[in-house]
Amino acid sequence: MSSPLNIIFAGTPDFAAKHLQALIDSPHNVVAVYCPPDKPAGRGKKLTACATKILAQENNLTVEQPINFKHQADQEILARYQADIMVVVAYGLLLPKVILSTPRLGCVNVHGSILPKWRGAAPIQRAVENGDPKTGVTIMQMNEGLDTGDILHIATCDISANDTSSSIYGKLAELGPKALINTLDNLANNTQQATPQDDNIATYAAKLDKTEAELNWQLSAKELDRKIRAYNPWPVAQFTFNEAADKQHRIRIWQADVVTCKAATPGTIIDADKNGILIATGEHGLLLKSIQLPGKKAMPVSDILNARSAWFTIGKSITGILEQHS
């Protein structure tokens, strides 16, 4: 490497902190860490620092927490660091043009998809929900568009039939830091190539909404299985169970399998035993293996049936809609 880079790092959650740790362990020099202002958390609503801030403080790095970069004073503070580059990972704040152009080499972002596919807020979840065979991380030169900048580096991994958004998140948290350091080393040596994105094949990963979690049993079992895995750990796929005409329960699904079975009205319980609760869908059946009753923790269906077998009798329909989502 010709010379280590002076880096401003901007990020928020644990995913970002893993990238910051890689930078700390690298020959490059982190001159400042940016993260959003502390937010209230827990029952006491105590102001709590994000994972990136905690790691920065543990390593005696300077932390900046502007509300945004609209004020000239915040823009001037960033400029004073005279950074070669700004690395942005799950920061959560939009960067105006003046910030994007302040570091000598601009700003780069670690995005959790194979761009230009799944630009936007929920790339991991949408890739799982869509049934994509692969995903990855893209190191991208940032511009004013939404994940539209030139591609510097891509690292990929498979999405298995059992992967959830949570497990893919873990895979990308291992891929991303290595890809980032590789890219920064190349930038320091002036050997990094940039490739423009093809906007014609771009797709958008819309932010998840709680209302998406309510399952529609008219869909195929494969589609429902993908949604269950995509919405783990949030907002968690669920269905509204009718115990009685005037008594409903929202039940969350944490694990299920697709099962080939005889056709039945979607939402009908086909079988219920120690192997799980088999529910008819628009195509094939969905075997619920781990579910969560209201106010309880997630449990294997075999344990729940010991106490609630009367709820899940063969031939019963579980379809229903709550008027309001919490």
Secondary structure by P-SEA (a helix, b strand, c coil): cccccbbbbbbccaaaaaaaaaaaaccccccccccccbbbbcccccccccaaaaaaaaaccbbbbbcccccaaaaaaaaaacccbbbbccccccccccccccccccccccccccccccccccaaaaaaaacccbbbbbbcccccccccccccbbbbbbbcccccaaaaaaaaaaaaaaaaaaaaaaaaaccbbbbbbccccbbbbcccccccccccccccaaaaaaaaaaacccccbbbbbcccccbbbbbbbcbbbbbbbcccccccccccccccbbbbcccbbbbbccccccccccccaaaaaaccccccccccccbbbbcccc
